[in-house]
Amino acid sequence: METGRRSFLSSIVVTLMGVKGQFAAQTRQGPTPRGQIPDASGSAAPPDMPVQRRDPQEELRENQKNLRRDADHLLQLAQELKDEADKTEQTNVLSLSLVHKAEEVERLAKHIKGLARAS
């Protein structure tokens, strides 16, 4: 019974400390002026300043350029991975650099997949 009370009280203390931390962070920033919504950085933009949007065609061109650059890099990494795998003599043990290279290829492939979906 004692451990149940202790865990309950400790969870309440942790929750209150978290709420206190959030409240302290809000008071440090100060209240936002009425009619202004803070952006992601926490600063409020003036209401009469329009938000500039990028040209969608320009974004697509830049996305395609990044996609091609990353695909070339992926091809280079895959070739290096193949060369390193060919150099490995043992069949039951892989080198650590080979594993790291494979992880890097996987990360880059996922990044390219995300870029392709965004296009």
C-alpha positions as CSV (number, residue, x, y, z in Angstrom):
1,M,0.0,0.0,0.0
2,E,2.9,2.3,0.8
3,T,4.5,1.9,-2.6
4,G,1.1,2.7,-4.3
5,R,0.9,6.0,-2.4
6,R,4.5,6.9,-3.1
7,S,4.2,6.3,-6.8
8,F,0.9,8.2,-6.9
9,L,2.5,11.2,-5.1
10,S,5.6,11.1,-7.1
11,S,3.6,11.1,-10.4
12,I,1.7,14.2,-9.1
13,V,4.9,15.9,-8.2
14,V,6.4,15.2,-11.7
15,T,3.2,16.5,-13.3
16,L,3.2,19.7,-11.3
17,M,6.8,20.3,-12.1
18,G,6.1,19.9,-15.8
19,V,3.2,22.3,-15.6
20,K,5.3,24.8,-13.7
21,G,8.0,24.6,-16.3
22,Q,5.5,25.2,-19.1
23,F,4.0,28.1,-17.2
24,A,7.4,29.6,-16.5
25,A,8.3,29.4,-20.2
26,Q,5.1,31.2,-21.2
27,T,5.7,34.0,-18.7
28,R,9.3,34.5,-19.9
29,Q,8.1,35.0,-23.4
30,G,5.5,37.5,-22.3
31,P,2.0,37.7,-23.5
32,T,1.4,38.1,-27.2
33,P,-0.3,41.3,-28.3
34,R,-4.0,40.8,-29.2
35,G,-4.6,39.8,-32.8
36,Q,-1.1,38.4,-33.3
37,I,-0.3,34.8,-33.5
38,P,3.2,33.7,-32.7
39,D,5.0,31.7,-35.4
40,A,7.1,28.6,-34.8
41,S,10.1,30.6,-33.5
42,G,7.9,32.2,-30.8
43,S,7.9,35.7,-32.2
44,A,4.7,37.4,-33.4
45,A,4.7,38.8,-36.9
46,P,3.1,42.2,-37.4
47,P,-0.5,41.8,-38.6
48,D,-0.2,44.2,-41.6
49,M,2.8,42.3,-43.0
50,P,1.7,39.7,-45.6
51,V,3.2,36.3,-45.5
52,Q,5.3,35.7,-48.6
53,R,4.7,32.3,-50.3
54,R,7.2,30.7,-52.6
55,D,6.3,30.0,-56.2
56,P,5.2,26.3,-56.4
57,Q,7.0,25.8,-59.7
58,E,10.2,27.1,-58.1
59,E,9.8,24.7,-55.2
60,L,9.2,21.8,-57.6
61,R,12.3,22.7,-59.6
62,E,14.4,22.9,-56.4
63,N,12.9,19.6,-55.2
64,Q,13.8,17.9,-58.5
65,K,17.4,19.3,-58.3
66,N,17.8,17.9,-54.8
67,L,16.2,14.6,-55.9
68,R,18.7,14.2,-58.7
69,R,21.7,15.2,-56.6
70,D,20.7,12.8,-53.8
71,A,20.0,10.0,-56.4
72,D,23.5,10.5,-57.8
73,H,25.0,10.3,-54.3
74,L,22.9,7.2,-53.6
75,L,24.3,5.6,-56.7
76,Q,27.9,6.4,-55.6
77,L,27.2,5.0,-52.1
78,A,25.7,1.9,-53.5
79,Q,28.7,1.3,-55.8
80,E,31.1,1.9,-52.8
81,L,29.0,-0.6,-50.8
82,K,29.2,-3.2,-53.6
83,D,33.0,-2.7,-53.9
84,E,33.5,-3.1,-50.2
85,A,31.3,-6.2,-50.1
86,D,33.3,-7.7,-52.9
87,K,36.5,-7.1,-51.0
88,T,35.2,-8.9,-47.9
89,E,36.7,-12.4,-47.8
90,Q,34.8,-13.9,-44.9
91,T,31.3,-15.1,-45.7
92,N,30.0,-15.2,-42.1
93,V,31.3,-11.8,-40.8
94,L,30.6,-8.4,-42.2
95,S,32.9,-5.4,-41.5
96,L,31.6,-2.6,-39.4
97,S,32.3,-0.1,-42.2
98,L,30.1,-2.2,-44.5
99,V,27.2,-2.0,-42.0
100,H,27.6,1.7,-41.6
101,K,27.7,2.2,-45.4
102,A,24.5,0.1,-45.8
103,E,22.8,2.2,-43.1
104,E,23.8,5.4,-44.9
105,V,22.4,4.1,-48.1
106,E,19.2,3.2,-46.4
107,R,18.8,6.7,-44.8
108,L,19.5,8.4,-48.1
109,A,17.0,6.1,-49.9
110,K,14.3,7.1,-47.4
111,H,15.2,10.7,-47.8
112,I,14.8,10.4,-51.6
113,K,11.5,8.6,-51.2
114,G,10.3,11.5,-49.1
115,L,11.4,14.0,-51.7
116,A,9.7,12.1,-54.4
117,R,6.4,11.9,-52.5
118,A,6.6,15.7,-51.9
119,S,6.9,16.4,-55.6
